[in-house]
Amino acid sequence: MLAADADLPLLNHDDPALTGEKFHEVLDDLAGRTWLVRSDLGYLVLGRDQGMALLKDRRLSFPAVELLELQGLTDGIIYERTTNGLMAQSGQPHARLRRLVSAAFTPRQVERLRPRLREYLAALWAEIAGQGSCEVVTALARPLPSMAIAELLGVPGDAALLARWSAGLQAVFDMDMTAKRAEIEAAYEEVRDYVLDLIARRRQQPGEDLMSALVHHEQDGDRLDDDEIITLSASVISGGTDTTESQLAHGLRLFAEHQDQWERLGNDPALAERASQEILRFEPIVPFTARLVREELELDGIVFPVGTVLFVCAATANRDPQVYADPGRFDIMADRGSAQVVTFGFGAHFCAGSHLARAEIVEALAFLAPRMRDLQPDGKAEFGTPTGIYTMRSLPVRFTARRPA
């Protein structure tokens, strides 16, 4: 049966009222009845098995370029960079870039950052410890990822600059992107000039940073050219800041709402790895991953023609009751087994920066929990919308500062 002819529930998944617990209540109810839902932009794939099958199906790709074309943007630096970017590639071109980037973006690169992450956390904590309250997003969740990306690229003094560029670069995925076109183009131009200068310096004086690895890495005689390094660097700057900011902010929100869990973590910071995994499972900050059907395909009796837009839902995949016991409960001590969370994607487009994101969250939890005791809300949290990156716009909390044992 063609998807267009199927009798499917309709959900406006960009409804601004769908945030917080209501967001999950609505999705969980639908997922309990069907694996597929119609939306205003395409189809939402709520089933875990079906979603993972689609994410690794090479007949689909991420519609980065099509999202621009839908808004009438077909030329200029934004279109050029998006077309050449890793997310827009498929098949052999994607495999090649992925292979070269993955060889440079290694767990070793991330592990060398952990001591620096702790230093950054200590500095951020020193600013708020004496106050007994803070706004989590601006005080902790936003500055830490840009500091980490700056350190990763070997430019630790430029964290604020990278954070500003990230906000502009991420706007390319907004459906009202054309309203911000000048801002985004300016960010791309500045990043290009900045990275070209950095490439020149790293050719002369390589270090242990990611930029040096991208410039000097060679595999089977193949290496990245300057244009590819610029595009990939822009992806690292944009993809490694807003995402981790949002995941960390949601994580601290969850702990402020589950104070017994935070108390347990504060008494045993070694649980930070488990806590990070539960945050990633419970509240994925990219709830919907878009895919465009390039070749007609059939899944569970439903036929999707070429051009169909599908949104694979990590929010329901991570709460599948067939995979996780009591999936709607946030519990860092629960045995969740070895099932993969879909927060970082699945298949060929699995997030290359997942090691860094995990490290930042783990280090933040392990550092803060023993010091930031009695964590609780201090006003109303303000949610972003779950389309695109599911942000926390504001998260006021209060706490008792304590020296760790």
C-alpha positions in Angstrom: 0.0 0.0 0.0 1.2 3.5 -0.8 2.0 5.6 2.2 -0.3 8.3 0.9 -3.3 5.8 0.9 -2.6 4.4 4.4 -5.0 5.3 7.2 -2.5 7.0 9.5 -2.9 9.4 12.5 -1.8 13.0 11.8 0.6 14.8 14.1 1.8 18.3 13.7 5.2 17.6 15.2 6.4 21.2 15.2 3.4 22.3 17.4 5.0 24.7 20.0 2.8 23.1 22.7 4.6 19.7 22.3 7.4 20.1 24.8 8.4 18.5 28.1 6.3 15.7 29.4 3.4 16.4 27.0 5.8 15.8 24.0 6.6 12.3 25.3 3.0 11.5 26.4 1.7 12.2 22.9 4.5 10.3 21.1 4.4 7.3 23.4 0.6 7.0 23.0 1.0 7.1 19.2 3.9 4.6 19.2 1.8 2.2 21.2 -0.7 2.1 18.4 1.3 2.5 15.2 4.9 2.7 13.9 4.1 5.3 11.3 2.4 8.7 11.6 1.6 11.4 9.0 2.9 14.9 9.6 2.7 18.2 7.7 6.2 17.7 6.3 6.2 13.9 5.6 6.0 10.8 7.8 7.1 10.2 11.4 8.6 6.8 11.9 8.0 5.9 15.6 8.9 2.3 15.5 12.4 1.5 16.7 13.1 -1.5 14.4 11.6 0.4 11.3 13.5 3.6 12.2 16.9 1.8 12.6 16.3 -0.1 9.3 15.7 3.2 7.5 18.7 4.9 9.0 21.0 2.3 7.6 19.2 2.0 4.3 21.4 3.5 1.5 18.3 4.3 -0.6 17.7 7.2 1.8 19.9 10.3 2.5 19.8 13.3 4.7 18.0 16.1 2.7 20.3 18.9 3.6 20.3 20.4 0.1 16.6 19.9 -0.4 15.8 21.8 2.8 17.6 24.8 1.3 15.9 24.4 -2.1 12.5 24.3 -0.5 13.2 27.8 0.8 14.4 29.0 -2.6 18.1 29.0 -1.9 20.0 27.4 -4.8 23.3 29.3 -4.9 25.9 31.2 -2.8 28.2 30.1 -0.1 25.5 28.4 2.1 24.3 26.3 -0.8 27.9 25.5 -1.8 29.1 24.5 1.7 25.9 22.4 2.3 26.2 20.6 -1.0 29.8 19.7 -0.3 29.3 18.9 3.4 29.5 15.4 4.9 25.8 15.2 5.7 24.8 15.9 2.1 27.1 13.2 0.7 26.1 9.5 0.2 27.7 6.4 -1.2 31.4 6.5 -2.0 31.9 10.3 -1.6 30.4 10.0 1.9 32.4 6.9 2.8 35.6 8.6 1.7 35.1 11.7 3.8 33.9 9.7 6.7 36.9 7.5 6.6 39.3 10.4 6.6 37.5 12.3 9.3 37.1 9.3 11.6 40.8 8.6 11.4 41.5 12.0 12.8 38.5 12.3 15.1 39.6 9.5 17.4 38.9 8.6 21.0 42.5 9.5 21.7 41.8 13.1 20.6 38.9 13.2 23.1 40.8 11.6 26.0 43.5 14.2 25.8 40.8 16.8 26.4 39.5 15.4 29.7 41.9 17.2 32.0 41.2 20.5 30.3 37.4 19.9 30.5 37.9 19.6 34.3 39.8 22.9 34.4 37.1 24.6 32.4 34.4 23.2 34.7 36.3 24.4 37.7 36.4 27.9 36.3 32.7 27.9 35.4 31.9 26.5 38.9 33.9 29.2 40.6 31.7 31.9 39.0 28.5 30.5 40.5 29.4 28.5 43.6 29.0 31.4 46.0 25.6 32.4 44.5 23.6 29.3 45.4 21.6 29.6 42.2 22.2 30.1 38.4 20.7 29.9 35.0 22.1 26.6 33.8 22.2 27.3 30.1 24.2 30.5 30.2 26.3 29.6 33.2 27.3 26.0 32.4 25.7 24.3 29.4 26.5 26.9 26.7 30.1 27.8 27.5 31.5 24.3 28.1 31.0 22.8 24.6 32.5 25.8 22.8 35.5 25.6 25.1 35.8 21.9 24.3 35.6 22.5 20.5 38.2 25.3 20.7 40.5 23.0 22.6 39.9 20.2 20.2 40.8 22.4 17.2 43.9 23.8 19.1 42.6 27.3 19.5 41.6 27.5 23.2 41.4 31.3 23.3 38.7 31.4 20.6 35.9 29.6 22.4 33.6 32.7 22.4 34.2 33.3 18.7 33.4 29.7 17.8 30.2 29.9 19.9 29.1 32.9 17.9 29.8 31.2 14.6 28.0 28.0 15.7 24.8 29.9 16.3 24.9 31.3 12.8 25.9 28.1 11.1 23.2 26.0 12.9 20.5 28.4 11.6 21.0 26.8 8.2 18.7 24.0 9.3 15.9 26.3 10.4 12.8 26.3 8.1 12.9 30.1 8.2 16.6 30.2 7.3 16.2 32.7 4.5 15.3 35.4 7.1 18.8 34.9 8.6 20.6 34.4 5.3 22.9 37.4 5.7 23.9 36.3 9.2 24.6 32.8 8.1 26.6 33.8 5.0 28.7 36.1 7.2 29.5 33.3 9.6 30.5 31.0 6.7 32.8 33.7 5.2 34.4 34.3 8.5 34.9 30.6 9.3 36.4 30.1 5.8 39.0 32.8 6.3 39.7 31.7 9.9 40.2 28.0 8.9 42.4 28.8 5.9 44.7 30.8 8.2 44.7 27.9 10.7 45.5 25.4 8.0 48.5 27.4 6.9 49.8 27.6 10.4 49.3 23.9 11.1 51.2 23.0 8.0 54.2 24.9 9.3 53.7 24.0 13.0 51.6 20.9 13.6 50.4 20.0 17.0 48.3 17.3 18.7 45.0 19.0 17.9 42.2 17.9 15.5 43.1 20.6 12.9 46.6 19.3 12.7 45.3 15.8 12.2 42.9 16.9 9.4 45.7 18.8 7.6 48.3 16.1 7.8 46.3 12.8 7.8 46.8 10.6 4.8 45.2 7.2 4.1 46.2 5.1 1.1 47.5 8.2 -0.6 44.3 10.1 -0.1 44.0 13.3 2.0 41.6 16.1 2.6 42.1 19.3 0.5 41.7 22.8 1.9 38.1 23.1 0.8 37.1 19.9 2.4 38.9 20.8 5.7 37.0 24.2 5.7 33.6 22.4 5.2 34.4 19.8 7.9 35.7 22.3 10.3 32.5 24.3 9.9 30.5 21.1 10.6 32.6 20.5 13.8 32.1 24.1 15.0 28.3 24.0 14.4 27.6 20.4 15.3 29.7 20.2 18.4 28.3 23.1 20.4 24.5 23.6 20.3 23.9 19.9 20.4 26.0 19.2 23.5 24.8 22.4 25.2 21.2 21.2 24.8 21.9 17.6 26.0 23.7 18.8 29.1 21.0 21.4 29.9 18.3 18.7 29.5 20.3 16.4 31.7 20.6 18.9 34.5 16.9 19.6 34.2 16.1 15.9 34.6 18.3 15.8 37.7 16.7 18.9 39.2 13.3 17.1 38.7 14.7 13.8 40.2 16.6 15.0 43.2 17.1 11.5 44.6 19.0 10.6 41.5 21.3 13.6 41.8 21.9 12.9 45.4 23.0 9.3 44.5 25.3 10.7 41.8 26.8 13.3 44.2 27.6 10.5 46.7 29.2 8.4 43.9 30.5 10.4 40.9 31.8 7.2 39.4 28.1 6.7 38.3 28.6 9.6 35.8 29.0 7.2 32.8 25.7 5.5 33.6 24.0 8.8 34.3 25.2 10.2 30.9 23.8 7.1 29.1 20.4 7.5 30.8 20.2 11.2 29.9 21.0 10.3 26.2 18.4 7.6 26.2 15.7 9.5 28.0 15.8 12.9 26.3 17.6 12.8 22.9 18.1 16.3 21.7 17.6 15.5 18.0 14.2 13.7 18.4 13.6 13.6 14.7 16.2 12.7 12.1 15.1 13.6 8.5 15.7 11.2 5.6 14.8 11.6 1.9 13.8 8.5 -0.2 16.0 8.4 -3.2 14.7 5.0 -4.5 11.3 3.6 -4.0 11.2 1.3 -1.0 8.7 -0.9 0.9 8.7 -1.4 4.7 6.2 -3.4 6.6 3.7 -3.3 3.8 4.0 0.5 3.2 5.5 1.8 0.0 7.4 5.1 0.0 7.9 6.7 -3.4 10.9 8.6 -4.4 10.9 12.1 -2.8 9.1 11.0 0.4 10.5 12.7 3.5 10.7 10.5 6.6 11.5 11.6 10.1 13.0 8.8 12.3 12.0 9.4 15.9 14.8 8.7 18.4 12.5 9.9 21.2 10.3 6.8 20.8 13.1 4.4 19.7 14.9 5.1 23.0 11.7 4.3 24.9 10.6 1.1 23.2 9.1 -1.1 25.9 10.2 -4.2 24.0 13.8 -3.1 24.5 13.8 -1.2 27.8 12.0 -2.1 31.0 9.9 0.7 32.3 11.3 3.1 29.6 9.4 6.2 30.7 11.2 6.2 34.1 14.4 8.2 34.5 16.7 6.0 36.6 20.5 6.0 36.4 20.6 2.7 38.2 18.3 0.8 35.9 19.7 -2.1 33.9 19.1 -0.9 30.4 21.1 -3.8 28.8 23.3 -3.3 25.8 20.7 -1.9 23.4 22.0 1.0 21.4 20.4 4.4 22.0 19.6 6.2 18.7 20.5 9.6 20.0 23.6 9.9 17.9 21.9 8.3 14.9 22.6 4.9 13.3 24.2 3.6 10.2 26.5 5.6 7.9 25.6 9.0 9.4 26.3 8.0 13.0 27.6 11.1 14.7 31.4 11.4 14.4 31.6 13.6 17.5 29.8 11.2 19.8 33.0 10.4 21.8 33.5 14.1 22.6 29.8 14.7 23.5 29.8 11.8 25.9 33.1 12.9 27.5 31.8 16.4 28.1 28.6 15.2 29.7 30.3 12.6 31.9 33.0 15.1 33.1 30.3 17.7 33.8 28.2 15.3 35.8 31.2 13.9 37.7 32.5 17.4 38.6 29.2 19.1 39.4 27.2 16.4 41.3 29.5 16.3 44.4 29.7 20.1 44.6 26.3 21.3 43.4 24.2 19.6 46.1 20.4 19.9 46.7 19.8 20.8 43.0 16.3 21.9 42.4 14.3 24.1 40.1 14.3 27.9 40.9 11.6 29.0 38.5 10.0 27.8 35.3 12.1 26.1 32.8 11.7 27.3 29.2 11.8 24.7 26.5 12.7 25.1 22.9 10.8 23.2 20.2 11.7 19.5 19.5 12.1 20.1 15.8 15.8 20.4 14.8 17.8 20.6 18.0 15.6 20.3 21.1 17.1 23.2 23.2 16.5 24.4 26.7 16.2 28.2 26.4 16.3 28.7 30.1 16.8 26.6 33.2 17.0 28.4 36.6 18.1 26.3 39.5 19.2 26.7 43.1 21.7 24.5 45.0 23.9 24.2 48.0 27.6 24.5 47.2 29.8 21.9 49.0 33.4 20.8 48.9 33.6 17.3 47.5 34.8 14.7 50.0 
